[in-house]
Amino acid sequence: MIPAYIISLANQQDRREHMRQECARVGIEVTFIDAVDMRQASQSDIECLSSRLLHKKTKKQRWLTRGELGCALSHHQVYAHIVRQQHPYALVLEDDAEFIRNPQPLLNEGYLKALSAQYPFDILILGYVKTLPHQLPYYYRRIPIKHRAKMNTDGNTIYFGTPWEQYGCGTVAYIISREGAEKLCQATQSPCATADDWLYFEQHHGLRILHSRPAFVLEALEKFDSTIRQEKAGFLQPKTSSVIIRSIKGYLKHIGMNYLGMKS
């Protein structure tokens, strides 16, 4: 089994216990990596440790927030560790992850090499944030993937692919290759993007990113508040009109990608 790492603030014992129970439930041995705590950082600290978002349009250029920078530096620590240890692959989890499907079959180096033979990848995203389990069918309709590879797992077919455009879907759970860790280690020495700005890493650092359908992990939204962002009330209940419109757009993207050869 590939190594698994959990990023967690050293004093967040409730979250660590949650993750011990989650990982024991699916039979995964993990190592905790202390997250970088930037909650008390000054603006000068932020400017010393990071770079401005110069890849954004002028109006959107800004410094990362304390939480965003702490998250980015925490993931950088994991990338550097994977590179030092020369792991071919590793599973990276955040401490509010919740398994909705057992990922054990994917955590085999031979399985991942077979997947990479179909479509080489640096990052394999296994889970998403800001989504509840019952919302996943809508999530898949809204954000379809172009099928790049498929694997049979315990009698079920798992599809792996790329969305119409990469997007910030969180870093709650992903598998990373050693080559991917090397790319991200270089890209995040002085972070200028959030840890989940997958579009930036794809466009500016050549990261090859796959998504799994179905997902294996979600953020434990109903158990923990985010340590990075503050959400408005009702953000998990999209309007009916929005659901219909986004579902139709997603269906058209699915047809375009998987039947009309778009986004090759």
HUNORSUL-V535172 format. One record per residue. N is the residue number from 1. NEAR is the number of other ideal C-beta (glycine too) atoms within 8 Angstrom. Layout:
N NEAR
N NEAR
This chain:
1 8
2 13
3 9
4 15
5 14
6 15
7 13
8 14
9 10
10 7
11 4
12 9
13 6
14 6
15 12
16 12
17 8
18 13
19 15
20 9
21 8
22 11
23 13
24 8
25 7
26 10
27 7
28 12
29 5
30 11
31 7
32 9
33 12
34 7
35 11
36 9
37 8
38 12
39 7
40 4
41 10
42 5
43 6
44 6
45 9
46 14
47 8
48 6
49 10
50 13
51 7
52 8
53 12
54 7
55 7
56 8
57 5
58 5
59 4
60 7
61 9
62 7
63 9
64 13
65 7
66 9
67 11
68 11
69 16
70 15
71 13
72 15
73 13
74 13
75 14
76 13
77 11
78 14
79 14
80 10
81 10
82 12
83 11
84 6
85 7
86 6
87 10
88 9
89 11
90 13
91 15
92 14
93 14
94 13
95 13
96 12
97 16
98 10
99 11
100 8
101 8
102 8
103 14
104 9
105 9
106 14
107 12
108 9
109 8
110 6
111 11
112 15
113 9
114 9
115 13
116 10
117 5
118 9
119 9
120 5
121 13
122 12
123 14
124 15
125 13
126 13
127 14
128 13
129 11
130 9
131 10
132 8
133 6
134 4
135 9
136 11
137 6
138 10
139 10
140 10
141 10
142 10
143 9
144 14
145 13
146 11
147 9
148 10
149 11
150 9
151 10
152 7
153 9
154 4
155 4
156 6
157 7
158 12
159 10
160 18
161 12
162 10
163 11
164 8
165 5
166 9
167 8
168 8
169 9
170 11
171 10
172 13
173 14
174 11
175 14
176 14
177 13
178 11
179 7
180 13
181 16
182 10
183 13
184 16
185 12
186 8
187 9
188 13
189 7
190 7
191 15
192 10
193 11
194 10
195 12
196 8
197 9
198 14
199 10
200 10
201 15
202 12
203 6
204 7
205 11
206 5
207 12
208 10
209 14
210 14
211 12
212 13
213 10
214 8
215 12
216 13
217 15
218 16
219 15
220 10
221 11
222 4
223 7
224 8
225 3
226 10
227 5
228 8
229 5
230 3
231 7
232 4
233 4
234 5
235 7
236 8
237 5
238 8
239 6
240 6
241 6
242 8
243 10
244 8
245 8
246 11
247 11
248 8
249 9
250 12
251 10
252 8
253 10
254 9
255 9
256 10
257 13
258 8
259 6
260 6
261 4
262 6
263 7
264 3
